[in-house]
Every structure is written in C-alpha cells, then in structure tokens.
Amino acid sequence: MAVGELAQFGAGIAIGFGAIGAGLGIGLATKGLMEGISRQPEIAGKAIGYFLVGAALAEACAIYAFIIALKLSGMIG
C-alpha cells in the first residue's frame, strides 16, 4: 500500500470512530434526559439546557474527527 492509500484508510477510520462516538454520546444523553424528565417532570426546562451542552460536546468530537479525516485525505493544509 502506498502512503496515500494508508492516509485514506486512516481518514475513513477517523470519521467512522468519530461518528460512532458522537452517536453513542448523544444516545446516552437523550436516554438520561428522558429518564430524568419521566421521574421529575418539573425539571424539564433545566434538564434540556444541560442536555444541549452535552449534545454539543458530543458533536464536537465528531467535528474533530471530520477535521482529522480531511487533513489525512489531503483536502486541507
């Protein structure tokens, strides 16, 4: 395999793991939100705010993986 082919393979792995991690993170955050609201409906407003922060952090990991994949494939600097 040439170095370019290995970089493409690494880019695919980076974006794959990034997507899996973000999906699991948002899924677990949503599960926790639904369980919390079902137990105490009066905290729904406050819990959604915390959920959005957690979801944004999980998505940030996917964006970092995307940037690494673009870097490995040579599409950016």
Number of C-alpha atoms within 10 A of each C-alpha: 5 6 8 12 11 13 16 17 14 16 21 19 14 20 20 15 14 22 19 11 17 21 16 12 19 19 14 14 19 17 11 14 17 16 12 15 16 12 10 10 12 11 12 14 10 10 16 15 11 13 16 14 12 17 19 15 15 21 19 14 17 22 16 14 23 19 17 19 24 18 15 20 18 13 9 10 6
